[in-house]
Amino acid sequence: MAESLTLKWGTLKAWNLDKDGPAFAALKRYHEAGHVALGAAQQDDTPEQKQAICDIIDGLDAETVCLDWDGEDVSKDEAKRYVMEYGQ
C-alpha cells in the first residue's frame, strides 16, 4: 500500500497509513498526546503532537507530503518545517 499524508493549517488533515508501519505508530502517539479536534482548522497541537506529526512524516514510505491549502507536494523536510513553524 502506498502511504500518503495531507497537512492543512499546520496539522493533520488526511492520511493513508500502513497500520503495521512506523507512521501509524506515531499517529497513535499523536492521538494520545492531547485533544484532537474534529477539523484541522480547530486543532491546536501540543508540542508533543507536533513532534508526533514529524515522526509520522519521517515514518512514511512516501517521499513527499501534500500541503492541502497550497495544493502542492513538498519534501519531508519542508513538511516538518511547515508543522513546526506554523503560526509563529
Backbone as numpy.savetxt, mean C-alpha at the origin, in Angstrom:
# Nx Ny Nz CAx CAy CAz Cx Cy Cz
-0.27 -16.28 -9.87 -1.11 -15.10 -9.87 -0.22 -13.86 -9.87
-0.54 -12.91 -10.70 0.19 -11.64 -10.72 -0.40 -10.73 -9.64
0.47 -10.27 -8.76 0.02 -9.38 -7.69 -0.03 -7.94 -8.19
-0.90 -7.14 -7.55 -0.98 -5.73 -7.88 -1.39 -4.95 -6.64
-1.04 -3.66 -6.66 -1.37 -2.76 -5.55 -1.68 -1.39 -6.13
-2.76 -0.80 -5.64 -3.15 0.54 -6.04 -3.21 1.42 -4.80
-2.59 2.59 -4.89 -2.58 3.55 -3.79 -3.34 4.80 -4.19
-3.96 5.45 -3.20 -4.65 6.72 -3.42 -4.66 7.47 -2.10
-4.49 8.77 -2.14 -4.45 9.61 -0.94 -3.42 9.10 0.06
-2.33 8.56 -0.44 -1.23 8.12 0.40 -1.44 6.81 1.12
-2.49 6.07 0.76 -2.80 4.82 1.45 -3.28 3.75 0.47
-3.67 2.63 1.00 -4.17 1.52 0.19 -5.53 1.85 -0.42
-5.68 1.53 -1.68 -7.00 1.64 -2.31 -7.48 0.27 -2.75
-6.61 -0.48 -3.43 -7.00 -1.80 -3.93 -5.76 -2.68 -4.02
-5.98 -4.00 -3.93 -4.86 -4.92 -4.01 -5.34 -6.27 -4.49
-4.41 -7.00 -5.08 -4.60 -8.39 -5.48 -3.31 -9.09 -5.07
-3.35 -9.81 -3.96 -2.15 -10.39 -3.37 -2.28 -11.88 -3.19
-1.17 -12.58 -3.33 -1.10 -14.01 -3.07 -1.24 -14.22 -1.56
-2.24 -14.95 -1.12 -2.49 -15.10 0.32 -1.36 -15.79 1.06
-0.48 -16.45 0.35 0.66 -17.12 0.98 1.96 -16.31 0.86
1.88 -15.13 0.30 3.08 -14.34 0.04 3.39 -13.32 1.13
4.56 -12.72 1.06 4.99 -11.75 2.06 4.16 -10.46 2.04
3.67 -10.07 0.88 2.85 -8.85 0.81 1.55 -9.04 1.59
0.95 -10.21 1.50 -0.30 -10.48 2.22 -0.06 -10.49 3.73
1.07 -11.03 4.17 1.40 -11.01 5.60 1.53 -9.57 6.09
2.12 -8.70 5.28 2.24 -7.28 5.64 0.86 -6.62 5.65
-0.03 -7.02 4.76 -1.40 -6.49 4.76 -2.12 -6.84 6.06
-1.92 -8.04 6.55 -2.51 -8.42 7.84 -1.99 -7.51 8.95
-0.67 -7.24 8.94 -0.09 -6.34 9.94 -0.68 -4.93 9.83
-0.93 -4.49 8.61 -1.54 -3.18 8.38 -2.88 -3.10 9.09
-3.71 -4.12 8.92 -5.04 -4.12 9.53 -4.98 -4.24 11.06
-3.95 -4.86 11.57 -3.81 -5.02 13.01 -3.20 -3.78 13.68
-2.59 -2.90 12.90 -1.82 -1.78 13.45 -2.64 -0.54 13.78
-3.90 -0.51 13.41 -4.71 0.66 13.71 -6.04 0.61 13.00
-6.79 1.69 13.16 -8.11 1.81 12.55 -7.99 1.77 11.03
-8.93 1.09 10.38 -8.98 1.04 8.92 -10.34 1.56 8.51
-10.35 2.70 7.79 -11.58 3.32 7.33 -12.14 2.55 6.13
-13.40 2.80 5.83 -14.04 2.14 4.69 -13.56 2.68 3.36
-13.01 3.89 3.34 -12.52 4.47 2.09 -11.15 5.09 2.27
-10.38 5.12 1.20 -9.02 5.66 1.27 -9.02 7.13 1.68
-10.01 7.90 1.26 -10.04 9.33 1.59 -10.18 9.57 3.09
-10.79 8.65 3.81 -11.00 8.81 5.24 -9.89 8.17 6.07
-8.99 7.44 5.45 -7.96 6.72 6.18 -6.88 7.66 6.68
-6.49 7.52 7.93 -5.39 8.27 8.52 -4.42 7.24 9.10
-3.44 6.85 8.29 -2.54 5.77 8.66 -1.61 6.17 9.81
-1.39 5.23 10.71 -0.41 5.39 11.77 0.98 5.15 11.16
2.03 5.53 11.87 3.38 5.21 11.37 3.57 3.71 11.13
2.98 2.88 11.98 3.08 1.43 11.80 2.36 0.98 10.54
1.22 1.59 10.24 0.49 1.25 9.03 1.27 1.69 7.78
1.87 2.87 7.85 2.68 3.33 6.71 3.84 2.36 6.46
4.47 1.89 7.54 5.56 0.92 7.38 5.04 -0.39 6.79
3.85 -0.81 7.23 3.26 -2.04 6.69 2.98 -1.89 5.19
2.52 -0.70 4.76 2.29 -0.47 3.33 3.62 -0.59 2.58
4.67 -0.02 3.13 5.99 -0.13 2.49 6.43 -1.60 2.41
6.12 -2.37 3.45 6.45 -3.80 3.43 5.61 -4.54 2.40
4.36 -4.14 2.22 3.52 -4.72 1.16 4.18 -4.45 -0.19
4.58 -3.21 -0.40 5.22 -2.83 -1.66 6.47 -3.67 -1.89
7.31 -3.79 -0.86 8.53 -4.59 -0.99 8.23 -6.06 -1.28
7.13 -6.58 -0.72 6.81 -7.99 -0.87 6.10 -8.35 -2.16
5.67 -7.37 -2.92 4.97 -7.62 -4.18 5.85 -8.35 -5.19
5.24 -9.22 -5.97 5.99 -9.82 -7.07 5.95 -8.92 -8.31
5.19 -7.84 -8.25 5.14 -6.85 -9.33 6.29 -5.86 -9.18
6.69 -5.27 -10.28 7.78 -4.29 -10.27 7.29 -2.86 -10.05
5.98 -2.62 -10.29 5.43 -1.28 -10.16 4.18 -1.28 -9.30
3.80 -0.09 -8.87 2.59 0.14 -8.07 1.79 1.23 -8.78
0.48 1.09 -8.79 -0.38 2.08 -9.43 -0.75 3.19 -8.45
-0.55 4.44 -8.88 -1.05 5.60 -8.14 -2.35 6.01 -8.82
-3.47 5.69 -8.18 -4.78 5.83 -8.80 -5.10 7.26 -9.18
-4.77 8.21 -8.33 -5.14 9.60 -8.59 -4.50 10.08 -9.90
-3.24 9.70 -10.12 -2.52 10.11 -11.33 -2.72 9.13 -12.49
-3.19 7.94 -12.18 -3.38 6.93 -13.21 -2.07 6.45 -13.82
-1.03 6.41 -13.00 0.27 5.98 -13.52 0.88 4.90 -12.63
1.73 4.09 -13.24 2.49 3.09 -12.51 3.84 3.69 -12.17
4.27 3.48 -10.92 5.55 4.00 -10.46 6.38 2.86 -9.89
7.67 3.11 -9.75 8.55 2.10 -9.17 8.20 1.88 -7.70
8.69 0.80 -7.16 8.46 0.51 -5.74 9.04 1.61 -4.86
10.23 2.12 -5.20 10.83 3.19 -4.40 9.99 4.46 -4.45
9.47 4.80 -5.62 8.60 5.98 -5.74 7.32 5.78 -4.94
6.76 4.58 -4.97 5.53 4.29 -4.23 5.76 4.41 -2.73
6.88 3.91 -2.24 7.17 4.01 -0.81 7.38 5.47 -0.40
8.05 6.24 -1.23 8.24 7.67 -0.95 6.89 8.37 -0.91
6.00 8.04 -1.85 4.64 8.61 -1.88 3.91 8.33 -0.56
3.96 7.11 -0.09 3.28 6.73 1.15 3.87 7.49 2.34
5.17 7.52 2.44 5.83 8.10 3.61 5.75 9.63 3.64
5.67 10.26 2.47 5.68 11.73 2.42 4.31 12.34 2.20
3.30 11.52 1.97 1.97 12.05 1.66 1.47 12.90 2.83
0.98 14.10 2.50 0.39 14.97 3.52 1.39 15.80 4.31
2.65 15.70 3.98 3.63 16.49 4.72 3.83 17.86 4.10
